[in-house]
């Protein structure tokens, strides 16, 4: 047996060996490629998931910013609307108040005013009580006939005590009424129509505001 024959018997033909090496290499390459594909797919999926989470987070932040901006804008609009409504209500209130004052001026010219003036005098005197009383009446009401003795008698009947009355004319009121005081000026009761209006200002505002609100709801 020659050396050539021996070698062939031990290793086989060179063609078979090459085929086996190539086949093994192909299998190894396929396995490597498969693992690489799987690893790449895992990396891609993770990247997609991370990207989706980041995108969702950014979208959420963007939505929150939009909502905050919307709330801010709505708050601004609401505040402006309230300011406009308050200004309009104040304008209406002032218009009504001016109309009340206009009617008070007109009321002084009516036949009812002298009797109202007398009631205002009696009310002021009752509020102060007995003693020497000074009644200030506006100079524009000087022509009104005031019966001092009759007033004195009515006051004494109401308070159950004696009084002395002195009447003084002065520029005390635009709308009329009286100011009653003790002789020494220690006690003063302002019963002019302006003072009455001022004392009832809060109630008048409440009534007017209520009317305005009811009108707004219609």
C-alpha positions in Angstrom: 0.0 0.0 0.0 1.4 3.3 -1.0 1.4 6.5 1.1 -1.2 8.1 -1.1 -3.5 5.3 -0.5 -3.0 5.4 3.2 -3.8 9.1 3.4 -7.0 8.6 1.4 -8.0 5.9 3.7 -7.5 8.0 6.8 -9.0 11.4 5.8 -11.2 10.6 2.9 -11.1 12.6 -0.3 -10.3 16.3 -0.2 -13.6 17.1 -1.9 -15.6 15.6 1.0 -13.6 17.4 3.6 -14.1 20.8 1.8 -17.8 20.1 1.5 -18.1 19.4 5.2 -16.1 22.5 6.1 -18.3 24.7 3.8 -21.5 23.1 5.2 -20.4 23.7 8.8 -19.4 27.2 7.9 -22.8 27.9 6.3 -24.6 26.5 9.3 -22.5 28.6 11.7 -23.0 31.7 9.5 -26.8 31.0 9.5 -26.8 30.7 13.2 -24.8 33.9 13.6 -27.1 35.7 11.2 -30.2 34.3 13.0 -28.9 35.4 16.4 -27.9 38.8 14.9 -31.4 39.2 13.5 -33.0 38.2 16.8 -30.7 40.6 18.7 -31.4 43.4 16.2 -35.1 42.8 16.4 -34.9 43.0 20.2 -33.0 46.2 19.9 -35.4 47.7 17.4 -38.5 46.7 19.5 -36.9 48.2 22.6 -36.0 51.4 20.7 -39.6 51.5 19.4 -41.0 51.0 22.9 -38.6 53.7 24.3 -39.5 56.1 21.5 -43.2 55.5 22.0 -42.9 56.1 25.8 -40.9 59.3 25.2 -43.4 60.4 22.6 -46.4 59.7 24.9 -44.6 61.5 27.7 -44.0 64.5 25.4 -47.6 64.4 24.2 -48.9 64.3 27.8 -46.6 67.2 28.7 -47.8 69.1 25.6 -51.5 68.4 26.5 -50.9 69.6 30.0 -49.4 72.8 28.7 -52.3 73.3 26.4 -54.8 72.7 29.2 -52.9 75.0 31.5 -52.9 77.7 28.8 -56.6 77.1 28.2 -57.3 77.4 31.9 -55.2 80.6 32.1 -57.0 82.1 29.1 -60.4 81.1 30.5 -59.5 82.7 33.8 -58.4 85.9 32.1 -61.6 86.0 30.0 -63.7 85.3 33.1 -62.0 88.1 35.1 -62.5 90.5 32.2 -66.2 89.6 31.9 -66.6 90.1 35.6 -65.0 93.5 35.4 -67.2 94.5 32.5 -70.3 93.3 34.3 -69.3 95.1 37.5 -68.7 98.3 35.5 -72.0 98.0 33.8 -73.8 97.3 37.1 -72.1 100.4 38.7 -73.1 102.5 35.7 -76.7 101.3 36.0 -76.7 101.9 39.7 -75.4 105.5 39.3 -78.0 106.2 36.6 -80.8 104.9 38.9 -79.3 106.9 41.9 -79.2 110.1 39.8 -82.8 109.4 38.8 -83.7 109.1 42.5 -82.0 112.4 43.2 -83.8 114.1 40.2 -87.1 112.9 41.6 -86.3 114.2 45.0 -85.7 117.6 43.5 -89.0 117.4 41.7 -90.7 116.2 44.8 -89.9 119.5 46.6 -92.1 121.2 44.1 -95.2 119.0 44.8 -98.1 119.7 47.2 -97.0 116.7 49.3 -93.7 118.1 50.3 -94.9 120.5 53.1 -96.6 117.6 55.0 -93.5 115.4 54.5 -91.4 118.3 55.8 -93.5 118.5 58.9 -93.1 114.7 59.5 -89.3 115.1 59.1 -89.4 117.8 61.8 -91.4 115.7 64.2 -89.2 112.7 63.6 -86.0 114.7 64.3 -87.5 116.3 67.5 -88.6 112.9 68.8 -85.2 111.5 68.1 -83.6 114.1 70.3 -86.2 114.4 73.0 -87.2 117.3 75.3 -85.6 120.6 76.1 -84.6 123.5 73.9 -84.6 122.4 70.2 -83.3 124.2 67.2 -84.9 123.2 63.8 -82.8 124.2 60.8 -84.8 124.3 57.5 -83.4 125.0 54.1 -83.7 128.6 53.0 -85.5 127.5 49.8 -88.3 126.2 52.0 -88.9 129.6 53.7 -92.2 130.1 51.9 -93.7 126.9 53.4 -96.2 127.7 56.2 -95.0 126.0 59.4 -97.2 126.2 62.5 -94.7 126.1 65.3 -97.3 125.9 68.1 -99.0 123.0 66.4 -95.7 121.2 66.0 -94.7 121.9 69.6 -98.0 120.4 70.8 -97.7 117.3 68.7 -94.1 116.8 69.8 -94.9 117.1 73.5 -97.8 114.6 73.1 -95.4 112.1 71.4 -92.5 112.4 73.8 -94.5 113.2 76.9 -92.4 116.2 77.9 -92.1 119.9 77.4 -90.1 121.4 74.5 -89.1 124.8 73.2 -88.7 125.1 69.5 -86.7 127.7 67.5 -86.7 127.6 63.7 -83.6 128.7 61.7 -83.4 129.0 57.9 -80.1 128.1 56.3 -78.7 126.5 53.1 -78.6 123.0 54.5 -80.0 120.8 51.7 -80.3 120.5 48.0 -83.4 118.2 48.3 -85.0 119.4 51.4 -85.6 118.2 54.9 -84.4 119.5 58.3 -81.6 119.3 60.8 -82.7 119.2 64.5 -80.3 119.8 67.3 -80.2 120.7 71.0 -79.6 124.4 71.7 -76.0 123.8 72.7 -75.4 121.7 69.5 -74.3 118.6 71.6 -76.9 116.4 69.9 -77.7 116.7 66.2 -80.1 114.7 64.1 -79.7 115.2 60.4 -83.1 114.5 58.7 -82.4 116.1 55.4 -83.4 114.0 52.4 -79.7 113.7 51.5 -79.0 112.2 54.9 -81.9 109.9 54.7 -80.7 108.8 51.3 -77.2 108.2 52.7 -78.5 106.3 55.7 -80.4 104.0 53.4 -77.6 103.8 50.7 -76.8 100.2 51.3 -80.4 99.1 51.2 -81.0 101.1 48.0 -77.9 99.6 46.4 -79.1 96.1 47.4 -82.5 96.7 45.9 -81.1 98.1 42.7 -78.5 95.3 42.4 -81.2 92.7 42.9 -83.3 94.3 40.2 -80.2 94.4 37.8 -79.5 90.7 38.5 -83.1 89.7 37.9 -83.0 91.7 34.6 -79.8 89.8 33.6 -81.4 86.5 34.2 -84.4 87.3 31.9 
